[in-house]
Amino acid sequence: MELGHYLKKARESKRMSQQEVAEHLGISQKTLSNIESNKSQPSIVLLAEMGKIFGMDMFTLLNENGIHLSPHQQIVMRSKKS
């Protein structure tokens, strides 16, 4: 099952409409519809917010969909030399 379908199932298990979730997230219902139908992908920030709404561990959900992140990873930014 793809990420969007998991998110749709999570929303439905909370008995929430797309419009309700979209309002909580500050996005349009159409955008949420596109995410749930796998026409577009949510940002990490949006996924984190969905995790809060649905009471889900997003790291587990991403891992189950082949996206491997660790909550302990550090992002290292290197400055460009002129």
Backbone as a printed PyTorch tensor [residue, N CA C, xyz], in Angstrom:
tensor([[[  0.8380,  -1.1750,   0.0000],
         [  0.0000,   0.0000,   0.0000],
         [  0.8870,   1.2430,   0.0000]],

        [[  0.4780,   2.2420,  -0.7230],
         [  1.2710,   3.4650,  -0.8320],
         [  0.9500,   4.4350,   0.3070]],

        [[  1.8510,   5.3810,   0.5010],
         [  1.7640,   6.3290,   1.6030],
         [  0.4000,   7.0230,   1.6690]],

        [[ -0.0810,   7.5160,   0.5580],
         [ -1.3670,   8.2180,   0.5370],
         [ -2.5170,   7.3700,   1.0440]],

        [[ -2.4870,   6.0880,   0.7030],
         [ -3.5540,   5.1940,   1.1570],
         [ -3.5030,   4.9840,   2.6660]],

        [[ -2.2950,   4.8920,   3.2260],
         [ -2.1550,   4.7930,   4.6830],
         [ -2.7100,   6.0420,   5.3590]],

        [[ -2.4100,   7.1900,   4.7870],
         [ -2.8970,   8.4440,   5.3660],
         [ -4.4200,   8.5290,   5.2890]],

        [[ -4.9820,   8.0640,   4.1940],
         [ -6.4390,   8.0610,   4.0510],
         [ -7.0690,   7.1380,   5.0890]],

        [[ -6.5020,   5.9510,   5.2600],
         [ -7.0280,   5.0150,   6.2490],
         [ -6.9380,   5.6000,   7.6540]],

        [[ -5.8390,   6.2900,   7.9460],
         [ -5.6740,   6.9160,   9.2610],
         [ -6.7300,   7.9830,   9.4790]],

        [[ -6.9820,   8.7970,   8.4540],
         [ -8.0140,   9.8440,   8.5600],
         [ -9.3800,   9.2250,   8.7820]],

        [[ -9.6830,   8.2040,   8.0070],
         [-10.9840,   7.5560,   8.1250],
         [-11.1540,   6.8840,   9.4880]],

        [[-10.0680,   6.3340,  10.0370],
         [-10.1660,   5.6810,  11.3510],
         [-10.4620,   6.7020,  12.4590]],

        [[-10.1010,   7.9620,  12.2200],
         [-10.4090,   9.0420,  13.1610],
         [-11.7690,   9.6680,  12.8690]],

        [[-12.4430,   9.1370,  11.8370],
         [-13.7640,   9.6200,  11.4210],
         [-13.7450,  11.1230,  11.1250]],

        [[-12.6990,  11.5320,  10.3910],
         [-12.5540,  12.9370,  10.0000],
         [-12.7260,  13.0580,   8.4920]],

        [[-13.3090,  14.1600,   8.0730],
         [-13.4440,  14.4140,   6.6380],
         [-12.1360,  15.0100,   6.1100]],

        [[-11.9850,  14.9650,   4.8040],
         [-10.8250,  15.6080,   4.1980],
         [-10.8270,  17.0950,   4.5280]],

        [[-11.9920,  17.7100,   4.5190],
         [-12.0870,  19.1420,   4.7910],
         [-11.6190,  19.4620,   6.2130]],

        [[-12.0090,  18.6390,   7.1810],
         [-11.5820,  18.8650,   8.5690],
         [-10.0690,  18.7870,   8.7110]],

        [[ -9.4850,  17.7510,   8.1330],
         [ -8.0340,  17.5690,   8.2300],
         [ -7.3170,  18.6910,   7.4900]],

        [[ -7.7960,  19.0220,   6.3120],
         [ -7.1820,  20.0920,   5.5210],
         [ -7.1820,  21.4100,   6.2970]],

        [[ -8.2720,  21.7120,   6.9870],
         [ -8.3480,  22.9420,   7.7770],
         [ -7.3250,  22.9300,   8.9110]],

        [[ -7.1640,  21.7840,   9.5850],
         [ -6.1570,  21.6530,  10.6450],
         [ -4.7500,  21.8750,  10.0960]],

        [[ -4.5210,  21.4190,   8.8630],
         [ -3.1910,  21.4930,   8.2530],
         [ -2.9320,  22.8200,   7.5380]],

        [[ -3.9810,  23.5870,   7.2890],
         [ -3.8180,  24.8390,   6.5710],
         [ -3.6060,  24.6490,   5.0770]],

        [[ -4.2030,  23.5780,   4.5400],
         [ -4.1160,  23.3000,   3.1040],
         [ -5.5290,  23.1500,   2.5560]],

        [[ -5.6470,  23.0880,   1.2400],
         [ -6.9620,  22.9020,   0.6410],
         [ -7.3650,  21.4310,   0.6880]],

        [[ -8.6610,  21.2020,   0.5970],
         [ -9.1760,  19.8220,   0.5490],
         [ -8.6430,  19.1160,  -0.6840]],

        [[ -8.4990,  19.8260,  -1.7920],
         [ -7.9800,  19.2510,  -3.0410],
         [ -6.5340,  18.7860,  -2.8580]],

        [[ -5.7400,  19.5740,  -2.1410],
         [ -4.3460,  19.1720,  -1.8880],
         [ -4.3090,  17.8790,  -1.0870]],

        [[ -5.1470,  17.7860,  -0.0480],
         [ -5.1920,  16.5530,   0.7450],
         [ -5.6770,  15.3860,  -0.0990]],

        [[ -6.6550,  15.6330,  -0.9550],
         [ -7.1440,  14.5940,  -1.8520],
         [ -6.0210,  14.0810,  -2.7530]],

        [[ -5.2160,  14.9970,  -3.2840],
         [ -4.0900,  14.6020,  -4.1390],
         [ -3.0550,  13.7880,  -3.3680]],

        [[ -2.8280,  14.1320,  -2.1040],
         [ -1.8850,  13.3700,  -1.2760],
         [ -2.4280,  11.9620,  -1.0420]],

        [[ -3.7000,  11.8800,  -0.6610],
         [ -4.2970,  10.5690,  -0.3770],
         [ -4.3950,   9.6810,  -1.6060]],

        [[ -4.4780,  10.2690,  -2.7840],
         [ -4.5540,   9.4690,  -4.0160],
         [ -3.1850,   9.3020,  -4.6670]],

        [[ -2.1370,   9.6970,  -3.9420],
         [ -0.7430,   9.5530,  -4.3920],
         [ -0.4250,  10.3420,  -5.6550]],

        [[ -1.1740,  11.4010,  -5.9040],
         [ -0.8740,  12.2830,  -7.0340],
         [  0.1960,  13.2950,  -6.6620]],

        [[  0.3350,  13.5430,  -5.3420],
         [  1.4030,  14.4110,  -4.8480],
         [  1.8620,  13.8690,  -3.4980]],

        [[  3.0220,  14.3280,  -3.0600],
         [  3.6000,  13.8590,  -1.8010],
         [  3.6210,  15.0000,  -0.7940]],

        [[  3.3120,  14.6870,   0.4600],
         [  3.3530,  15.7330,   1.4870],
         [  4.7840,  16.0440,   1.8980]],

        [[  4.9950,  17.2500,   2.3810],
         [  6.3090,  17.6070,   2.9190],
         [  6.4950,  16.8940,   4.2560]],

        [[  7.7180,  16.8660,   4.7340],
         [  8.0040,  16.2700,   6.0370],
         [  7.2500,  17.0200,   7.1350]],

        [[  7.1760,  18.3300,   7.0240],
         [  6.4610,  19.1360,   8.0180],
         [  4.9820,  18.7580,   8.0300]],

        [[  4.3940,  18.6070,   6.8460],
         [  2.9950,  18.2220,   6.7460],
         [  2.7800,  16.8200,   7.3160]],

        [[  3.6950,  15.9120,   7.0290],
         [  3.6060,  14.5590,   7.5890],
         [  3.6610,  14.5840,   9.1070]],

        [[  4.5160,  15.4100,   9.6580],
         [  4.6180,  15.5190,  11.1160],
         [  3.3010,  16.0080,  11.7040]],

        [[  2.6830,  16.9820,  11.0540],
         [  1.3950,  17.4930,  11.5310],
         [  0.3100,  16.4280,  11.4150]],

        [[  0.3370,  15.6680,  10.3220],
         [ -0.6300,  14.5780,  10.1600],
         [ -0.4320,  13.5400,  11.2620]],

        [[  0.8030,  13.2690,  11.5950],
         [  1.0990,  12.3260,  12.6730],
         [  0.4680,  12.7610,  13.9780]],

        [[  0.5300,  14.0460,  14.2700],
         [ -0.0910,  14.5760,  15.4910],
         [ -1.6070,  14.4010,  15.4440]],

        [[ -2.2000,  14.7410,  14.3140],
         [ -3.6560,  14.6540,  14.1720],
         [ -4.1310,  13.2090,  14.2870]],

        [[ -3.4190,  12.2940,  13.6270],
         [ -3.8490,  10.8990,  13.5620],
         [ -3.2900,  10.0400,  14.6920]],

        [[ -2.3870,  10.6110,  15.5040],
         [ -1.7800,   9.8320,  16.5810],
         [ -0.9210,   8.7000,  16.0560]],

        [[ -0.1620,   8.9850,  14.9840],
         [  0.6630,   7.9700,  14.3290],
         [  2.1360,   8.3250,  14.4270]],

        [[  2.9620,   7.3120,  14.4290],
         [  4.4080,   7.4960,  14.3580],
         [  4.7890,   7.5660,  12.8830]],

        [[  5.1330,   8.7490,  12.4140],
         [  5.4230,   8.9450,  11.0000],
         [  6.7130,   8.2500,  10.5680]],

        [[  7.6810,   8.0860,  11.4610],
         [  8.9080,   7.3730,  11.0940],
         [  8.5870,   5.9330,  10.7120]],

        [[  7.7140,   5.2940,  11.4790],
         [  7.3050,   3.9220,  11.1720],
         [  6.5680,   3.8750,   9.8500]],

        [[  5.6440,   4.7930,   9.6580],
         [  4.8780,   4.8350,   8.4140],
         [  5.7910,   5.0190,   7.2100]],

        [[  6.7550,   5.9280,   7.3120],
         [  7.6910,   6.1530,   6.2050],
         [  8.5450,   4.9190,   5.9600]],

        [[  9.0530,   4.2980,   7.0320],
         [  9.8640,   3.0900,   6.8790],
         [  9.0860,   1.9930,   6.1700]],

        [[  7.8230,   1.8430,   6.5080],
         [  6.9830,   0.8240,   5.8750],
         [  6.7800,   1.0980,   4.3880]],

        [[  7.0190,   2.3340,   3.9850],
         [  6.8610,   2.7220,   2.5850],
         [  8.2040,   2.9110,   1.8840]],

        [[  9.2730,   2.3860,   2.4960],
         [ 10.5830,   2.4120,   1.8580],
         [ 11.3370,   3.7110,   1.9980]],

        [[ 10.8820,   4.5880,   2.8860],
         [ 11.5640,   5.8570,   3.1200],
         [ 12.1860,   5.7630,   4.5010]],

        [[ 13.5060,   5.6750,   4.5580],
         [ 14.1910,   5.3940,   5.8050],
         [ 14.8410,   6.6410,   6.3800]],

        [[ 14.2470,   7.1250,   7.4620],
         [ 14.7600,   8.2650,   8.1950],
         [ 14.9620,   7.8260,   9.6410]],

        [[ 15.7790,   8.5300,  10.3290],
         [ 16.0020,   8.2390,  11.7370],
         [ 15.7510,   9.5150,  12.5330]],

        [[ 15.0650,   9.4050,  13.6620],
         [ 14.8390,  10.6140,  14.4560],
         [ 16.1350,  11.1520,  15.0560]],

        [[ 17.1870,  10.3540,  14.9890],
         [ 18.4630,  10.7650,  15.5720],
         [ 19.4700,  11.2340,  14.5250]],

        [[ 19.0360,  11.2550,  13.2420],
         [ 19.9430,  11.7160,  12.1980],
         [ 20.2290,  13.1950,  12.3760]],

        [[ 21.4450,  13.5600,  12.0600],
         [ 21.8070,  14.9650,  12.0640],
         [ 21.9550,  15.4170,  10.6280]],

        [[ 21.4940,  16.5940,  10.3800],
         [ 21.6740,  17.1820,   9.0570],
         [ 22.9120,  18.0540,   9.1190]],

        [[ 23.8620,  17.7260,   8.2850],
         [ 25.1110,  18.4750,   8.2670],
         [ 25.1040,  19.3600,   7.0430]],

        [[ 25.2370,  20.6450,   7.2710],
         [ 25.2940,  21.5910,   6.1590],
         [ 26.7160,  22.1050,   6.0460]],

        [[ 27.2440,  22.0150,   4.8870],
         [ 28.6100,  22.5140,   4.6480],
         [ 28.5130,  23.8210,   3.9040]],

        [[ 29.3260,  24.7530,   4.3060],
         [ 29.3280,  26.0380,   3.6080],
         [ 30.1310,  25.9000,   2.3280]],

        [[ 29.7010,  26.6330,   1.3330],
         [ 30.4260,  26.6420,   0.0650],
         [ 31.6150,  27.5550,   0.1760]],

        [[ 32.7190,  27.1070,  -0.3620],
         [ 33.9240,  27.9680,  -0.3690],
         [ 33.9100,  28.8040,  -1.6310]],

        [[ 34.2430,  30.0440,  -1.4720],
         [ 34.2600,  30.9640,  -2.6100],
         [ 35.5340,  30.8520,  -3.4070]]])
